């Protein structure tokens, strides 16, 4: 093992990798239906406010911890207090749970790319999708392919793997999204969709709206599990953390906005109801593509976009665990990637089968896929985020972090780390467990 820690080649490389992690299925698939279910414009306003306060706080705290400790999530928290290693451990656990199901969705996307050209000739889109995900072999094989691709990129290391992949894929992703947005905005009645997205309907705001917006912000920004600690540990910049990292939440939010401007006009133009969940992407969209000129082309563009977004996120998820295995258990990168991929392979195949032969196997009334998603995004990420703020704000001290130039900004930041963020997150957690 080399004793010199790898780094990103530049500040830009790190920002791209972090933005790659944040921009993912959370923006392209989860954001539109959560926004739709919670009142469109009203949700959007609250969501933006949360990203700018709590979301930004989490990104800055995590990045600063990583840059300071120059080690994995567990090590960075142990550096605050040896007893805090478990907080990083929650992140490792969250990553280990998200990777299998995230990669299963990645596999579905690959399958839809492979069939792009026949997809638009289908008769029954619902049936096609449900038959596909319930079958035992093809989705599992596509999952393995997606996981393998993720593993290969992570194995290539920080600069040659993740940084390079994100530097190519992130700009490509923007171009593809812009193409789709223009197509969508030029459909008849597109304006109705735009109005729905931007015009706040205040009567729809309830406590639930806040909780949903907070959950969406955590998932979409990839915070709470040590991804930014991990990436921060590979930083090669001494600049203030805010100055380096502000583009990350900005880009993530921009992609969510562009996605809204793509999905809602299309949904309104075709008079389709806003179906929640996977169906929006895998059923509604192919349906739309089937009825527009050059549909197969747009379908290919759309699923290529999803694939890139999902890949740059799955890489970051795997990197958290791989960095942990390398730093704490002194494994070589190769061994870490292989052993972790094998573990994820087992988990992912089980998750994939949970739509078919294993659909009768339920934990807490949920199939494995849903249970993994719930456990990771609704329990582990917020818990991790809460504890990271407590450890930093109350034990380490925010003044030990190198985040802002201005004293006033630093004060506001410290207040957010110590009070606003942990209290808000605790409220969400208590709500999830049913205490609020
Ligand atoms: N932020 C990613 C997305 O929006 C998902 C993710 C969550 C990635 C947590 C890493 C950690 O799809």
Boltz pocket constraint, residues with backbone or C-beta under 6 A from the ligand:
constraints:
  - pocket:
      binder: B
      contacts: [[A, 21], [A, 22], [A, 23], [A, 24], [A, 25], [A, 26], [A, 27], [A, 98], [A, 218], [A, 219], [A, 220], [A, 221], [A, 222], [A, 223], [A, 225], [A, 227], [A, 309], [A, 313], [A, 314], [A, 316], [A, 317]]
      max_distance: 6.0
